[in-house]
Amino acid sequence: MERISTGIEGLDEAIGGFPVGRTIVVTGNAGAGKTILCLQYVYACCAAGLKTVYMASEEEPVDLVEQGSSFGWDLQGFIDDGTLSFMDMATLDEIEVEMAMIISYEAKKGNFVGLLEDLPEGTKAVVVDSLGSYTANLTIHEFKDQFGLLIHGLKQRGITTLVIIDSATSKEFNDMALFWAHGAISLQKRDNPYTGKRERAMDLIKMRNTKTPTELLTYDIGENGLVISH
């Protein structure tokens, strides 16, 4: 199976990269580095010449660009040359709410597949940060259908996608997303009982068609982003 770099050297060594055209769910508690991991992936994709889209709902695109710059990633340069695009999901939500007030209650329900409609032609990598803003008013069955259609649509287009599921999303939706996605990564902040120190650890919950390590991968967030500890 063809692979695409995760942007994280130690993680590439562990799993060989993300399977092309598949969707990977990223979960974790606040401050664990979910957005940094996704920005690092985006930078690697852009550096490889892949047309990339970052769908943001938690932070303004300008703030994400600045955050990337703090790690030495010139995301603005990729925006300028057309390799990278940001879609502000918060703005899309506001538009949907306004339309829902005019149309009907049902229109307020999430439309994951609708996220694909505005993707630039030739897009090969996508980050959805985060899907939680699109789960309002959905039942678990509606979430299953919507998420399944989203994954299918992305796969049909050959787009390798990271989807952040934030802590505000219900456990039922979280579990369903982990089940349907091709891969799942959990980022954790924890107290190490042996050292007594707080550390970050990455759990590779699943990655189909991939030999994954069973142990947690400890990592740091340094000046160059996420770095797997050795």
Secondary structure, DSSP 4 states (H G I P E B T S, - for coil): --EE--S-HHHHHHHSSEETT-EEEEEE-TTS-HHHHHHHHHHHHHHTT--EEEEESSS-HHHHHHHHHTTT--HHHHHHTTSEEEEEHHHHHHHHHHHHHHS-GGGGS--GGGGGTTPPTT--EEEEE-GGGG-TT--HHHHHHHHHHHHHHHHHTT-EEEEE--TTS-HHHHHHHHHHSSEEEEEEEEE-TTT--EEEEEEEEEETTS---SS-EEEEEETTEEEE--
